[in-house]
Amino acid sequence: MIAGSTRVIALLGQPVAHSLSPRMQNAAFAARGLDYAYVPFDVPPERIEAAVRGLVALGFAGANVTAPHKLAVVELCETDLASVNTLLVREGRLEGRSTDAAVLDGLVAERPAVIGGGGSATAFVEALPHARVFTRSGDWPPRVDGADLVVHATTAKDEVLVRLGPGQTLIDLPYPASATAAAAREAGATVLDGLDVLVAQGAASFELWTGVPAPVDVMRAAVGLRP
């Protein structure tokens, strides 16, 4: 049972049972001595509007939004973005933000490519407006020979979608890793896998909710990464 004074952050998605975010965020709250709790909720698409409206009614502090809801919640909150993964509840209002592309901080991306068409891919395309975009419903198969940075934002874990080599960087969203990431790493490319992405977006969301610097080393350790 969560105490009345505890500030609650929801994770809204379907499915969410596999998510490492509750472990990571609750470890971060504890490390900073914050009375917050991060709780997953399995929400089907037909219930997402009710779930989002309920955040305000129930006094939640905010939420993370994961697949398949990142595009749908745009219509349910205040935002100028095309994809939202973080909600802030402030004075009865819902503000929508995206931290999905936080892993890009410090990376050079002169010739980026984004593979995928869902909510996470949309967030990376917004962050990299000059990127080439490849989707199964559009331009396919992906052609990334000239790309310096490739974002793999599909759910394909067992299929090698593209082959990268030295001098290229892959951001691989599925975690803990995909066949695309394994092939890229073996070929000498730099790989930031789904756990790196998870920690980067999670740390950025943590700071939006709390106003406190995120304990990144604690968050990395919580998901099995080295500090």
N, C-alpha and C positions, 0 to 999 in steps of 0.2 A: 504494500500500500504506500502511495506517495503522499508525503506530508503536505498539508495545505500551503505552507510557505515555499515549497519547492517549485522552481520555475521549470516547466516541462517543454521539451522540444520533441516534436513528432517526426517520424520518418513515414512518409506516405508513398506507397508503391504496391506493386503486385508482380511477382512475389517479393517478400522482404525477409523471409526466414534465413536466407543465406548471407544477409548483409553483415559486414564487419563494422559498419558505422556505429551501432550502439556500443560495442566494446571500445572502439576508439574514442568516441566522444565522451562517454562516461568516465574513461580513464583520464581524459583531458580535464573534465570538470573537477574530478577529485584532486588532480595535481595542482590545480589553481585554487582549491578550497572553495569552490562555488557550489551553492545549493541548487544545482540543476540536475535534471534527469532526461535522458534521451530514450524515447520509447518507440519501437516500430509498430506500425499499423498496416495490415494487409487490406488494401482498399481497391475494389474492382472499379473499372472505368465508370460504370453507371452510378457510383456512389462518391466520386471524387468531389463534386460540387458540395455535397452535404458535409463531407469531411473537412474541406477547406473552410467552409462557413463556420463549422463547429470549433475551429481553432480559436476564433474570437470569443464565441459564446462561452467556451469552457476555460478561458483565461490562459491559453497556451502562450509561451513566449515566442514561438516560431516553429519552423519545420524545415526539414529537407524534403525535396520531392524527387523521386526516382522513377524509372520506367514503370509503366508507360504513360506517365502523367505530365511530363515536363512541358509539353506543348499545350495541353488542355488547361492548365492552371493559369496560363497567361491571361485568359478571359475572366479570371476570378480574383485578380489582385491588381494593385496599382503598379504598372511597369511599362517601360518602352521596349522591352526585350521580346524576342521571338521565342525564347525558351527560358524557363525558370526552374532552378533547382533549390532555391533558398527563399523561405518566407519569413518576414519579420512582422510581428504583431505589435503595433505601436499606437496607443491611444484609440483603440477600436478600429484601426485601419490595418489592412494587409498590404505590405510592400513586397514586391517580387524582385529578386536579384538572381544572378547566376555566378557561381564560383567554379563551374565545370572546367573552365579553361585556365584556372589559376596555375596549373603546372607549366604554362607557357612562360611564366616570369623568368627573365634572364636568358631565354633561348632565342637564337637567331633563326628567323623564318623568312628568307627572301623569296623562296620558291616553294611554298607549302602546298600540300594536298590533303584533303579531308575525304575519308571513305566512310560513307554512311549518310542516312537521311533522317534519323530520329532526333530526339531532344538534345542529346549530348553533342551529336554532330552539328546541329544547328547552333549551339553555343560556341563551338570552335569556329564555325564559319563566320559568326558575328565578330569573333575576336581576330580572325584572319580573313578579312574581306577580299584579299587578293588571292586566296587559295583556289586551286582547282578542286572541284567537288565531283565525286564519283558515287553514284547510287545505282542499285539494281533496277530502279524504275526510270533511270535517266542514262547518263554516260557510264557505260560498263563494257568490258572490265576495266579496272583501274590501271592507269599507266603512270608510273611514278619514277621513271628512270632519271629525269632531270630535277626531281624534288630534293630539297635539302632537309625538309621536315615533313613527315607523313603522320597523320592522325588516323588511327584505325578505330572507328567509332561504331562498328557493327557488333552484333552478338555472336558472330562466327568464331568459335574457339578451336575447332578441329581442322579447319580448311586454311591453307596458306593462300591468302588473297593477293599478296604482292611479295616480291623478293627484293630486299634492300641489301646494301653493302657498305663498305667503309666510306665515311664522309656523309652518311645519311643518318638521321635521327628518327626513330619511331616512337610515337606516343600510342600505347596500346591500352585501350580502355577496359576490355574484359579482364577480370582478375580471378585467380592469381596470374594467369598468363594465357596466351593463345598460341596456336601453331605458327601464326604469322610472326609473333614476337620471338619464338624459339628459333625460327629460320633466320630472322634478321640478326639476332645475337650471334648465332653460329657463323654467319657470313661476315661479321665484323662491324655491323652497324651499332650505333648507340641506341639503347632501348630504355625507355621509361615505361614501366609496365603499369597494369591497372592499380596496383597498390600504391605506387608513387602518385598516380592521378588521384586516388582516393584520399590520401593524406593531404595533398595540396588543396583540393577543393574543401575538404573537411576543416582544415586549419583556417581557411578564408571564411567559411561559414561560422565557425566558432567565434571569430573575432567580430563578425557582424552582429551575432546574437548578444555577446557579452561585453564588447568594448575592451576586452583584455587580450594581450598577446597570447597566441596559441602556444602550448608546450609541444612543439613539433617533435622533439625527440621522444616524448612520452607517447605521442600518437603513432609514430613509426614503430616503436617497440610493441604497441598494443596489437598491431596487425602483422607482426613478425618480421619487420624490417630493421636493419641496423640503424642506430641513431646517426 
